[in-house]
Amino acid sequence: MDIRRIGQFVVYCSGLGLVSAASLGLAVTGRPAAAARLSTAWQSRIGPPPDLPGRVLPAAANAAVGLLLGLFALIPLGFELIFPIRGLGYGWVDPGPYDTAWGGPGLAGAWTAHAVIGAALAVAGLFMMAGLAALHRRWTARLAGAPGGAWVLPVVILSGAAGALFFIGWLRQI
């Protein structure tokens, strides 16, 4: 996977929640064709989009799942934003003491541990965004009538549940 493709996934996931919220608003206010056009225009950033029908149910379902996945995408986007600050800049962000820090008790060990763990999470975040983009694309194709993909809805639901559990766990940790 080249750097341009990764950038496309990052941009796509960054805007997926907002575009899906706008698309959902259009669908429920009686403008499903506009909602379908908005959604497929956004998906064209990562390749040729499936031809989503301009009816209320497919447009609203696509937008609702896109909104869920867009919210879930905030987690890997957070990894990408936090890594340079908290991973690479750990010694400047946390002045110490480092007795209970990962890699502590010294600054060098704590800094190294946070940089390595942050780098791993940043790479994992890139793969998560690629997966979320592919999942939303597959969901849209399913709504457009493409065969197969019965696994898509359970994976979307499990992804949303995993994201919610991760977020709750993170909130309890801070």
Backbone bond lengths (Angstrom), bond angles and torsions (degrees), N, CA, C in turn:
res aa  C-N    CA-C-N  psi(-1)  N-CA   C-N-CA  omega(-1)  CA-C   N-CA-C  phi
1 M - - - 1.447 - - 1.531 108.29 -
2 D 1.323 115.94 127.67 1.457 119.48 -177.90 1.534 111.45 -87.43
3 I 1.307 115.41 167.43 1.466 121.99 -174.37 1.534 110.93 -65.60
4 R 1.330 117.33 -32.74 1.470 120.64 178.58 1.522 110.75 -64.89
5 R 1.316 117.12 -42.42 1.462 122.20 179.88 1.533 110.29 -65.37
6 I 1.315 116.47 -41.56 1.466 120.25 177.30 1.521 109.80 -61.86
7 G 1.324 116.78 -42.74 1.459 120.96 176.85 1.521 112.33 -60.13
8 Q 1.331 117.10 -37.92 1.459 120.65 177.19 1.527 110.93 -62.59
9 F 1.331 117.44 -42.61 1.457 120.91 178.99 1.525 111.26 -65.03
10 V 1.328 116.90 -40.17 1.469 120.80 179.51 1.529 109.88 -64.00
11 V 1.326 117.14 -46.09 1.465 120.68 178.90 1.527 110.03 -63.64
12 Y 1.331 116.74 -44.07 1.458 120.90 -179.60 1.526 111.10 -59.67
13 C 1.321 117.05 -48.93 1.466 120.56 -179.38 1.521 111.77 -68.36
14 S 1.326 117.43 -31.01 1.462 120.40 178.58 1.520 111.96 -63.25
15 G 1.309 116.83 -36.77 1.451 119.96 -177.37 1.512 115.38 -102.05
16 L 1.328 117.61 -3.89 1.464 120.71 -174.38 1.522 112.39 -58.74
17 G 1.301 118.61 -43.35 1.465 121.26 -179.31 1.517 112.41 -63.80
18 L 1.319 116.86 -46.22 1.471 120.51 -179.34 1.525 112.17 -67.12
19 V 1.322 116.23 -44.32 1.464 119.60 179.41 1.524 109.95 -64.43
20 S 1.322 116.97 -40.63 1.461 120.35 -179.95 1.523 111.68 -67.83
21 A 1.331 117.26 -37.16 1.472 119.59 176.85 1.527 110.20 -63.65
22 A 1.330 116.94 -43.33 1.465 120.25 177.74 1.521 110.75 -64.98
23 S 1.319 116.64 -40.45 1.466 121.15 179.00 1.527 111.12 -65.46
24 L 1.318 116.78 -39.75 1.464 120.38 177.73 1.528 110.03 -64.58
25 G 1.313 116.90 -41.51 1.462 120.52 176.66 1.516 112.08 -60.13
26 L 1.322 116.57 -42.37 1.461 120.42 177.70 1.530 111.37 -64.72
27 A 1.335 116.08 -41.39 1.468 120.06 -177.31 1.522 111.63 -65.89
28 V 1.318 117.70 -43.08 1.468 119.64 -176.02 1.528 112.60 -80.39
29 T 1.319 117.40 -14.43 1.472 119.34 176.65 1.528 111.94 -97.00
30 G 1.325 116.40 15.39 1.452 119.94 173.26 1.513 116.19 89.60
31 R 1.333 117.24 18.62 1.461 120.62 177.98 1.524 110.56 -122.87
32 P 1.349 117.27 59.01 1.467 119.92 -175.37 1.526 113.77 -65.70
33 A 1.322 118.22 -31.42 1.470 120.00 178.38 1.529 110.21 -64.71
34 A 1.331 116.78 -41.00 1.468 120.35 177.33 1.523 110.56 -66.43
35 A 1.336 116.42 -37.50 1.466 120.51 177.68 1.523 110.79 -63.46
36 A 1.332 116.49 -43.46 1.465 120.59 178.99 1.527 110.48 -65.03
37 R 1.318 118.16 -40.95 1.472 121.19 178.31 1.521 111.22 -63.50
38 L 1.331 117.03 -42.43 1.463 120.48 179.19 1.526 110.92 -62.72
39 S 1.311 115.81 -45.24 1.462 120.37 -179.37 1.527 111.80 -64.05
40 T 1.317 116.87 -46.35 1.467 118.88 -179.05 1.532 111.48 -70.46
41 A 1.329 117.46 -30.61 1.466 119.40 175.62 1.527 110.08 -65.09
42 W 1.326 117.03 -39.55 1.470 119.78 178.53 1.523 110.34 -67.96
43 Q 1.344 116.85 -39.55 1.461 119.69 179.90 1.520 112.34 -68.76
44 S 1.311 117.83 -21.65 1.463 119.80 179.39 1.527 111.70 -65.80
45 R 1.335 117.86 -13.25 1.466 121.46 177.04 1.524 112.22 -67.62
46 I 1.339 116.92 -23.07 1.464 119.64 -178.02 1.528 111.93 -114.96
47 G 1.318 117.60 10.36 1.455 121.61 177.64 1.513 110.62 141.16
48 P 1.330 116.39 177.42 1.460 119.53 179.49 1.528 110.47 -62.24
49 P 1.330 118.04 123.83 1.466 119.66 -176.07 1.524 111.87 -81.05
50 P 1.345 116.35 153.83 1.462 119.26 171.91 1.529 109.30 -66.43
51 D 1.310 116.58 155.85 1.463 122.14 -178.77 1.528 108.92 -85.47
52 L 1.311 116.80 91.44 1.460 122.73 -178.15 1.525 109.76 -75.05
53 P 1.343 118.00 129.10 1.467 119.21 178.67 1.527 111.02 -65.33
54 G 1.310 116.12 146.54 1.458 121.65 -178.70 1.518 112.96 -88.86
55 R 1.330 116.60 43.14 1.465 121.19 175.86 1.524 108.72 -104.11
56 V 1.326 116.40 161.03 1.466 121.33 -172.79 1.527 112.26 -61.30
57 L 1.319 118.16 -51.17 1.460 120.15 -174.09 1.524 113.21 -62.67
58 P 1.351 119.83 -50.81 1.466 117.41 178.09 1.527 113.33 -62.84
59 A 1.327 116.79 -39.99 1.471 119.56 -178.86 1.525 110.99 -65.98
60 A 1.330 117.09 -42.48 1.463 120.62 179.72 1.524 111.22 -69.71
61 A 1.339 117.59 -40.75 1.471 120.54 178.94 1.519 111.09 -64.37
62 N 1.329 116.25 -41.14 1.457 119.68 178.04 1.526 110.95 -63.95
63 A 1.315 116.40 -42.36 1.457 120.72 -179.53 1.527 111.39 -68.31
64 A 1.335 117.79 -39.07 1.472 120.42 -179.66 1.528 110.78 -65.27
65 V 1.329 116.91 -44.04 1.465 119.78 177.83 1.524 110.26 -67.78
66 G 1.329 117.32 -38.30 1.459 120.06 176.38 1.519 112.06 -62.30
67 L 1.324 116.59 -36.84 1.463 120.52 177.72 1.529 110.60 -66.52
68 L 1.330 116.85 -44.06 1.465 120.67 177.20 1.527 110.98 -61.05
69 L 1.328 116.93 -48.06 1.463 120.16 179.45 1.529 111.58 -67.71
70 G 1.327 116.75 -32.91 1.467 119.92 176.16 1.519 112.01 -64.92
71 L 1.328 116.34 -39.14 1.469 119.39 175.30 1.517 110.49 -66.86
72 F 1.326 116.38 -41.03 1.462 120.78 178.43 1.533 110.58 -64.34
73 A 1.332 117.57 -33.09 1.458 121.90 -179.92 1.521 112.36 -66.61
74 L 1.332 117.59 -16.81 1.465 119.53 177.43 1.525 111.52 -63.89
75 I 1.321 117.37 -26.53 1.469 120.28 179.88 1.530 110.70 -66.68
76 P 1.346 119.86 -56.28 1.466 117.04 177.82 1.529 113.31 -65.92
77 L 1.328 117.57 -29.57 1.459 118.98 175.18 1.527 110.33 -64.11
78 G 1.324 115.27 -37.35 1.463 119.70 175.27 1.518 111.95 -62.66
79 F 1.345 116.85 -38.91 1.468 120.29 176.20 1.524 110.36 -57.98
80 E 1.323 114.99 -43.76 1.466 119.43 -177.62 1.528 111.66 -66.79
81 L 1.321 117.24 -35.56 1.463 120.63 -179.55 1.526 112.67 -78.48
82 I 1.317 116.27 -36.09 1.461 120.03 -176.12 1.520 112.38 -78.96
83 F 1.328 118.46 -29.99 1.464 120.87 -175.70 1.524 113.96 -53.97
84 P 1.334 119.76 -51.04 1.468 117.04 -179.16 1.527 112.86 -64.68
85 I 1.324 116.58 -31.83 1.460 119.91 -177.25 1.524 111.10 -79.37
86 R 1.319 115.08 -57.22 1.461 120.39 -172.49 1.526 112.67 -85.87
87 G 1.336 117.44 -29.28 1.456 120.36 -178.60 1.513 112.10 -84.39
88 L 1.319 115.91 -61.36 1.461 120.05 -177.51 1.521 112.88 -76.56
89 G 1.336 116.81 -32.14 1.460 119.64 -177.76 1.509 114.05 -100.79
90 Y 1.334 117.68 24.61 1.460 121.21 -173.20 1.526 113.27 -55.50
91 G 1.299 118.12 -43.56 1.462 121.10 -178.21 1.518 113.08 -63.54
92 W 1.324 116.96 -26.95 1.466 120.26 179.01 1.525 111.00 -88.66
93 V 1.333 116.85 -30.50 1.465 120.93 -177.84 1.519 111.24 -77.25
94 D 1.317 116.98 -40.97 1.463 121.67 -177.87 1.529 108.73 -115.27
95 P 1.319 117.93 107.70 1.459 120.53 -174.80 1.532 114.45 -74.46
96 G 1.315 118.25 -4.79 1.464 120.23 177.60 1.504 110.77 103.69
97 P 1.278 120.36 -177.88 1.475 127.65 1.07 1.529 111.22 -71.24
98 Y 1.322 116.98 159.81 1.455 122.70 -172.89 1.521 112.52 -108.69
99 D 1.334 116.97 21.43 1.467 120.77 -177.20 1.521 112.67 -60.54
100 T 1.316 118.36 -36.69 1.462 121.16 -178.09 1.531 112.55 -110.14
101 A 1.324 117.67 9.18 1.463 120.97 -179.73 1.525 110.60 -76.62
102 W 1.335 116.44 153.22 1.464 119.93 173.30 1.518 107.85 -57.94
103 G 1.305 117.20 128.54 1.456 121.82 179.16 1.511 113.71 82.83
104 G 1.337 118.11 -4.67 1.459 122.16 -179.56 1.515 110.71 -67.14
105 P 1.273 119.10 179.90 1.448 129.80 20.04 1.524 114.59 -90.16
106 G 1.323 119.25 -5.12 1.460 119.32 -179.31 1.522 112.52 -99.60
107 L 1.327 115.81 164.50 1.457 121.70 -179.52 1.524 111.72 -63.44
108 A 1.331 118.55 -42.18 1.472 121.25 -177.03 1.530 111.19 -61.54
109 G 1.316 117.43 -44.99 1.462 120.49 179.87 1.522 111.98 -67.15
110 A 1.325 116.39 -42.24 1.467 120.26 179.62 1.529 110.50 -65.38
111 W 1.315 116.89 -41.91 1.455 121.12 179.50 1.530 110.47 -63.67
112 T 1.321 116.20 -45.24 1.460 120.80 179.20 1.521 111.34 -61.78
113 A 1.320 116.89 -46.44 1.467 120.48 -179.35 1.531 111.07 -61.27
114 H 1.309 116.94 -44.64 1.464 119.68 -179.62 1.530 111.74 -68.11
115 A 1.314 118.12 -35.46 1.466 120.74 178.37 1.527 110.88 -68.32
116 V 1.322 117.36 -43.30 1.470 120.91 -178.73 1.531 110.53 -67.77
117 I 1.322 116.89 -46.05 1.467 120.49 179.76 1.531 109.81 -65.71
118 G 1.323 117.44 -40.99 1.464 121.16 177.75 1.516 112.09 -63.02
119 A 1.331 117.57 -40.57 1.467 120.79 178.33 1.522 110.60 -64.40
120 A 1.325 116.88 -41.55 1.472 120.29 178.65 1.531 110.76 -63.80
121 L 1.322 116.87 -42.42 1.463 119.90 178.37 1.527 111.80 -67.47
122 A 1.317 117.79 -35.30 1.462 121.03 178.47 1.534 110.39 -65.63
123 V 1.317 116.97 -42.91 1.469 120.21 177.56 1.530 109.77 -65.74
124 A 1.330 117.00 -43.85 1.464 120.32 177.54 1.529 110.73 -60.91
125 G 1.323 116.93 -37.14 1.458 121.19 178.44 1.517 112.12 -62.79
126 L 1.323 117.31 -38.68 1.462 120.38 177.73 1.527 110.75 -63.41
127 F 1.339 116.48 -42.82 1.459 119.89 177.94 1.525 111.50 -67.65
128 M 1.331 117.00 -35.81 1.465 119.66 176.75 1.527 110.96 -63.14
129 M 1.330 117.19 -41.96 1.462 119.68 179.52 1.526 111.33 -66.02
130 A 1.329 116.74 -38.09 1.465 119.44 176.24 1.525 109.92 -63.06
131 G 1.319 117.21 -41.74 1.454 121.01 178.61 1.519 112.72 -65.96
132 L 1.332 117.22 -41.13 1.466 120.40 178.71 1.531 111.31 -65.29
133 A 1.329 116.18 -39.95 1.467 119.56 177.81 1.530 110.29 -63.99
134 A 1.330 116.99 -43.79 1.463 120.83 178.91 1.531 111.06 -65.48
135 L 1.324 116.45 -37.95 1.461 120.54 179.39 1.528 110.93 -64.98
136 H 1.317 117.23 -44.76 1.463 119.64 178.48 1.525 111.00 -65.29
137 R 1.297 116.78 -38.41 1.462 121.05 178.31 1.530 110.53 -63.67
138 R 1.338 116.22 -41.27 1.472 120.14 179.45 1.529 110.44 -67.52
139 W 1.341 116.53 -37.79 1.472 120.85 177.37 1.527 109.91 -61.93
140 T 1.316 116.61 -44.10 1.458 120.49 179.74 1.533 110.59 -63.67
141 A 1.319 116.63 -40.99 1.463 120.39 178.09 1.525 110.70 -62.98
142 R 1.314 115.93 -38.74 1.482 119.73 178.07 1.528 110.12 -63.51
143 L 1.331 117.19 -43.43 1.462 120.87 177.85 1.524 111.77 -66.24
144 A 1.324 116.61 -27.65 1.460 121.15 179.78 1.525 111.89 -80.98
145 G 1.341 116.35 -3.53 1.456 119.62 175.90 1.508 115.39 102.84
146 A 1.322 118.55 8.22 1.465 120.54 177.29 1.529 109.42 -66.96
147 P 1.324 117.72 142.16 1.463 119.93 -178.66 1.526 111.77 -72.23
148 G 1.332 114.98 157.39 1.461 120.44 176.94 1.510 112.60 77.17
149 G 1.300 114.60 -175.00 1.453 119.89 176.70 1.514 114.68 84.93
150 A 1.354 116.98 28.06 1.464 119.08 177.57 1.524 111.07 -65.04
151 W 1.312 117.35 -17.76 1.456 123.16 -179.51 1.533 112.51 -77.08
152 V 1.323 117.86 -15.10 1.463 120.86 -170.40 1.523 112.41 -63.75
153 L 1.331 118.78 -49.80 1.465 120.34 -177.83 1.521 112.33 -62.54
154 P 1.349 120.64 -45.72 1.467 118.40 176.35 1.531 113.11 -60.36
155 V 1.328 117.13 -36.40 1.468 119.61 178.64 1.525 110.53 -68.15
156 V 1.321 117.42 -38.26 1.469 121.00 177.09 1.524 109.79 -62.29
157 I 1.321 116.86 -45.24 1.465 120.93 -179.42 1.526 110.32 -64.59
158 L 1.334 117.41 -44.67 1.466 120.50 178.47 1.529 111.35 -64.32
159 S 1.316 117.06 -37.84 1.469 120.51 177.90 1.521 110.94 -63.91
160 G 1.318 116.07 -43.85 1.466 119.69 177.64 1.512 112.09 -62.71
161 A 1.340 116.34 -42.46 1.471 120.11 178.58 1.526 110.82 -65.37
162 A 1.333 116.79 -42.26 1.462 119.99 178.17 1.521 111.22 -62.85
163 G 1.321 116.58 -41.13 1.461 120.43 177.97 1.516 111.62 -63.16
164 A 1.327 116.81 -42.33 1.469 120.52 178.97 1.527 110.53 -64.20
165 L 1.321 117.41 -43.40 1.470 120.50 178.87 1.523 111.42 -64.84
166 F 1.327 116.92 -41.02 1.458 120.55 177.64 1.520 110.56 -61.33
167 F 1.333 116.44 -44.73 1.456 120.97 -178.76 1.525 111.01 -64.38
168 I 1.315 117.52 -43.16 1.467 120.94 177.84 1.519 111.00 -62.64
169 G 1.343 115.99 -43.60 1.460 119.87 176.95 1.511 112.58 -61.42
170 W 1.312 116.36 -40.31 1.463 121.25 179.21 1.532 110.04 -65.94
171 L 1.335 117.02 -42.27 1.468 119.93 178.46 1.524 111.51 -61.48
172 R 1.316 116.90 -38.45 1.467 120.05 179.96 1.514 112.56 -72.01
173 Q 1.329 116.47 -23.85 1.451 120.49 -179.18 1.522 112.30 -78.10
174 I 1.354 115.99 -30.18 1.479 117.36 -176.67 1.478 111.38 -88.22
